[in-house]
């Protein structure tokens, strides 16, 4: 899991940008998420994110969905958002483990191979 002490200043700044953008979203559903996540990815790339940053950024974004949406999103709606994060932000598959509404682990699939 992400710990602030393991992050450099650039990563802390990117997480701040991601968090602020997320918190400014009035609602997240399949339609708004499909627009929001690609734009968020473009914004963090424009702010200096590299491919190597996306596991950390994705893990943080998953945590925001799992831990901070509370009763605003149903379990099915949270799953839909995680699917959108996978396909529209991370461009990777992942699995999550949640216990008592707390994100415990994120397991990323291997990144796609480029030839």
Secondary structure, 3 states (H helix, E strand, C coil): CCCHHHCCHHHHHHHHHHHHHHHCCCCCCHHHHHHHHHHHHHHHHHCCCCHHHHHHHHHHHHHHHHHHCHHHCCHHHHHHHHHHHHHHHHCCCEEEEEECCEEEEEEECCCCCCC
